[in-house]
Amino acid sequence: MFPNGQSYHSLRNGRLAGRIEWNPMGDDVPLVVIDGTTYTWEEVGKMLMHYEGFQLKLEMVDSYDEIGWEDEGVGSFLDLGEEK
């Protein structure tokens, strides 16, 4: 939470992993599920704006495969504004 009480979501460790899901409100634009929470592409875009100018790597992984990173032990993919 920001000091004014507004909540925010940002990427933890510059990584995003999730699942693409059907959007009942718009057949042509899917939703993205990250850590069990559903986001629109607009919401994902707002998270990515913190990385404006960076390069992006998008990799599609079979739903039966486990997503792995080169340096394991990263934990959750989103920083939900929780104090550490």
C-alpha positions in Angstrom: 0.0 0.0 0.0 1.1 3.5 -0.7 1.0 6.0 2.2 -2.3 7.3 0.8 -3.9 3.9 1.1 -3.8 3.0 -2.6 -2.8 -0.5 -3.3 -0.3 -1.5 -6.1 0.9 -4.6 -7.8 4.4 -4.9 -9.3 6.7 -7.7 -10.5 9.0 -9.3 -8.0 12.5 -9.9 -9.4 11.4 -8.6 -12.8 9.6 -11.9 -13.6 6.0 -12.7 -14.4 4.7 -16.3 -14.8 1.0 -17.1 -15.1 -1.6 -18.9 -17.1 -3.8 -17.6 -20.0 -7.5 -18.1 -19.4 -10.7 -17.5 -21.3 -12.3 -14.2 -20.7 -16.1 -14.5 -20.4 -16.5 -10.7 -20.9 -14.5 -10.6 -24.2 -13.9 -13.6 -26.4 -11.1 -11.9 -28.3 -8.9 -10.9 -25.3 -7.9 -13.5 -22.7 -7.2 -13.0 -19.0 -3.9 -13.7 -17.2 -3.9 -15.6 -13.9 -0.8 -14.9 -11.8 -0.5 -16.4 -8.3 -4.2 -17.3 -8.3 -5.4 -13.8 -9.1 -6.9 -12.9 -12.5 -5.7 -9.8 -14.3 -6.8 -8.1 -17.5 -4.1 -7.3 -20.1 -4.5 -3.6 -19.2 -3.6 -4.4 -15.6 -0.6 -6.5 -16.7 0.4 -3.6 -18.9 0.3 -1.2 -15.9 2.6 -3.6 -14.0 5.0 -3.7 -17.0 5.2 0.1 -17.4 7.7 0.2 -14.5 10.0 -1.5 -17.0 9.5 0.9 -19.9 12.5 0.7 -22.2 13.5 -2.8 -21.0 13.4 -5.8 -23.3 10.7 -8.4 -22.8 11.0 -12.2 -23.2 7.7 -14.1 -23.6 7.9 -17.9 -23.5 4.9 -20.2 -23.8 5.2 -23.4 -21.7 3.0 -26.5 -22.0 0.4 -26.5 -19.2 1.8 -29.8 -17.9 5.4 -28.5 -17.6 6.7 -26.8 -14.5 8.0 -23.2 -14.9 11.6 -23.0 -13.8 14.1 -20.2 -13.5 17.9 -20.3 -13.8 18.2 -19.2 -10.1 15.5 -21.2 -8.3 14.1 -20.1 -5.0 12.5 -16.9 -6.3 9.1 -17.5 -4.6 6.0 -15.5 -5.6 6.0 -13.7 -8.9 4.1 -10.6 -7.8 4.9 -8.1 -5.1 1.5 -7.2 -3.7 2.8 -4.3 -1.7 3.3 -6.3 1.5 5.9 -5.0 4.0 9.0 -7.2 4.2 
